[in-house]
């Protein structure tokens, strides 16, 4: 089983121009294709973000459900300490 996560930094990815707009980031595609996505804050002091802001952002822009949020939190736990 692949335990490597797909990291997502919603707000930071826009600020750093890793993507030009929300629509270019494939978060929905990652989830729909079973990629083990986790949500992260990247550098929260530079990006002026928190986990709460990141989660609100992805729910507003990518149609992420509460169940998918729980899934991404479980993904984070599952992949936190890969041996």
C-alpha positions as CSV (number, residue, x, y, z in Angstrom):
1,X,0.0,0.0,0.0
2,X,1.3,3.4,-0.9
3,X,1.6,5.6,2.2
4,X,3.2,8.7,0.5
5,X,0.8,11.7,0.8
6,X,-0.2,14.2,-1.7
7,X,0.4,17.5,0.1
8,X,-1.9,20.4,-0.5
9,X,-1.1,24.0,0.5
10,X,-4.2,25.8,-0.8
11,X,-3.5,29.4,0.2
12,X,0.3,29.2,-0.2
13,X,0.0,27.7,-3.7
14,X,-1.8,30.8,-4.8
15,X,0.4,33.3,-3.0
16,X,3.6,31.7,-4.5
17,X,2.0,31.4,-8.0
18,X,2.5,27.6,-7.9
19,X,-0.9,27.8,-9.5
20,X,-2.5,30.9,-11.1
21,X,-6.0,30.3,-9.8
22,X,-8.0,27.9,-7.6
23,X,-9.3,26.2,-10.7
24,X,-5.8,25.1,-11.8
25,X,-5.1,23.2,-8.6
26,X,-6.2,19.6,-9.0
27,X,-7.3,18.9,-5.4
28,X,-10.7,17.6,-6.4
29,X,-9.1,15.4,-9.1
30,X,-6.6,14.0,-6.5
31,X,-9.4,13.1,-4.1
32,X,-11.5,11.6,-6.9
33,X,-8.6,9.4,-8.0
34,X,-7.8,8.1,-4.5
35,X,-4.6,10.0,-3.9
36,X,-3.9,10.2,-0.2
37,X,-4.2,14.0,0.2
38,X,-3.3,15.9,3.3
39,X,-4.0,19.6,3.9
40,X,-1.2,21.7,5.3
41,X,-0.4,25.3,6.1
42,X,3.1,25.4,4.5
43,X,4.7,28.4,6.2
44,X,1.8,29.8,8.2
45,X,3.6,32.9,9.3
46,X,4.6,34.0,5.8
47,X,1.2,32.9,4.3
48,X,-0.8,34.3,7.2
49,X,-2.9,31.2,7.4
50,X,-4.0,28.6,9.9
51,X,-5.4,25.1,9.5
52,X,-8.9,26.5,10.0
53,X,-8.4,29.0,7.2
54,X,-6.9,26.3,4.9
55,X,-9.9,24.0,5.6
56,X,-12.4,26.8,5.0
57,X,-10.6,27.7,1.8
58,X,-10.7,24.2,0.3
59,X,-14.3,23.7,1.3
60,X,-15.3,26.9,-0.4
61,X,-13.2,26.5,-3.6
62,X,-13.1,22.7,-4.2
63,X,-16.5,21.4,-3.0
64,X,-14.9,19.5,-0.2
65,X,-17.3,17.8,2.2
66,X,-17.0,17.3,5.9
67,X,-16.4,13.6,5.3
68,X,-13.5,14.4,2.9
69,X,-12.0,16.7,5.5
70,X,-12.1,13.8,8.0
71,X,-10.5,11.6,5.3
72,X,-7.7,14.1,4.8
73,X,-7.1,14.3,8.5
74,X,-6.9,10.5,8.7
75,X,-4.5,10.6,5.7
76,X,-2.3,13.0,7.7
77,X,-2.1,10.7,10.7
78,X,-1.5,7.6,8.4
79,X,1.4,9.3,6.6
80,X,2.9,11.3,9.5
81,X,5.5,8.7,10.5
82,X,6.3,6.6,7.4
83,X,8.9,3.9,8.3
